Amino acid sequence: MERVPVTKILLSLHVLAAIVAIGPVTVAASMFPPAARRAVPAGGHAPDASAVSTVALLHRICRVYAGIGLTVPLFGFATGAAMGVLGSGWLVTSIALTAAAAGILVAFVLPRQEELLGQLKREQVVEHRNTAQLAMFTGIFNLLWATVTVLMIVRPGSTTGA
């Protein structure tokens, strides 16, 4: 039986962590703004409890999977080190974009979700511009992750021939 190289194991863990952790955050974060808008009925009535529960669940998914998402760069650094590509331009760019995405998630997306959820729970008015702004930050977060994914697949200067 042939031994599997450590780089293949690390790369597999890195890709699995990205799928399992980042996927749910991008989906739940994208669903949050429209769900928050739907939770506020027309006519100034109190928010629907079921809709508020949905918004709370989406926020919890974002928070929990953001924490789990820390494994993605950890496995990524380990994989890059094992492959000897830590200085490669595509990887440095991916690291910078990953840091930017994490910064946007922590500084803009999660706090705004928390704020909107609090407003819904207190039966306060949720302004459309606040959900639109959250949607914008979420879109930037998702676009950064999509760019990182493309860089990881294309890898300029790759020796895989893909």
ABEGO torsion letter per residue (X at the ends): XBBBBAAAAAAAAAAAAAAAAAAAAAAAAAAAAAAAAAABBBGGBBBBAAAAAAAAAAAAAAAAAAAAAAAAAAAAAAAAAAAGAAABAAAAAAAAAAAAAAAAAAAAAAAAAAAAAAAAAAGBBBBAAAAAAAAAAAAAAAAAAAAAAAAAAAGBGBAAGX
